[in-house]
Amino acid sequence: MFDKLNLGDLGKVFEEIQEKAKKLQEESEKKIFTAKSGGGMVKVSANGKGEIVDIEIDDSLLEDKESLQILLISAINDVLKMVEEDKQKSAMNLMGSNLFGQQ
């Protein structure tokens, strides 16, 4: 099975994977994901690194601390899940393109 394995070619494949992974990471970091809760009363945005970059809160929630906390937690969890799903999708695409020779 490994009789014709060329270590030089294997090194090139690893270099290509590293290059593509770096490019995907840079592209992912530029993405912005947004999640809403409470019918849009709370909106949280994060970049591809999972850093929260913006939070919008409807003024009507400012006097209801408990509801605000619940809606913030919900929106933050949703946006972080979106970021993680994007990372997993990118990793699967990277592995698929290298393992099966697709571009």
N, C-alpha and C positions, 0 to 999 in steps of 0.2 A: 504494500500500500504506500509506503514512504520511500520506496526504492529510488524514485526519480526526483526526490525532494531536493531542490537547490537552495541552500541556505542564503545565497546572495539574493535570490528572488524573494525569499521570505523576508529578508531585511527590507527590501523595497516595498513590500506589501505593508509592513509595519510602519514604515515612513509615510506611506500614502494614508494609512488609517489615522496616524497622528496629525497629519496635515488637514485632513477632512474634519477630524474632531475639533481641531483648533478653529477652523473656519465656521463650523456649526455653532461652536460656543460663542464666537464673536457675533454671529447673526442672531443667536438666541438672546444674548444680552441686550440687543437693540429692540427686541420685541416688547410690547406693552400689552398686558392682559388686564381686563377689567371685569369685576364681578359686582352685581347689585343685590341688595336685599331690601326688604320692606317696600316692595313695589318701586324701587329706584330711589327711595329716601336716603339710602346710604350707598355710596359707590366707592370701591377701593380698587386702585390700580397698582400693579407690580410689574417690574421688568423681568426679563428672562433669568436673572440671577435670584429671583425671589425676594428682591428688596421692594418694600412698599414705597411707591413714588408719588402717590396722590390719594387723598381721601376727601370725598365730598359728602357733607351731611346737610340734610334738609333742616332749615331753621326750626321747624315745628318739633323736632326731636330734642332740641337743646334743653327743654324743661322736663324731659322724661328720661332721666339717666339710665334706668333699668332697660327700657326698650332700646335706647341708643347702644348700650353695651351688647345686648343680644344681637342686634342687627350688625354691629361692627364685627363681632366674632364670626358671625355667619358669612359676611362678605369676605373677610380676611381668609377664612378657611377655604372658601370657594376659589378665590384668586390663587392661593398657594397650590391648590389641587390642579388648577389649570396649568400653572408653571411646571409642576412635576410631570403632568401628562405630556406636555410638550417636550420635556427633557427625555422622557422614555420613548416617545415617538421618534425623536431625532436619533437616539441611540440605536433603535431598531432599524431605522433607515440606513444609518452608517454601517451597521454590521451586515445588513442584507446586501448593500451595494458592494461591500468588499468580499463577503463570503461567496456571493453568487455572480460576481463580475458585472453587476448592473451599475449604471451611472445615475 
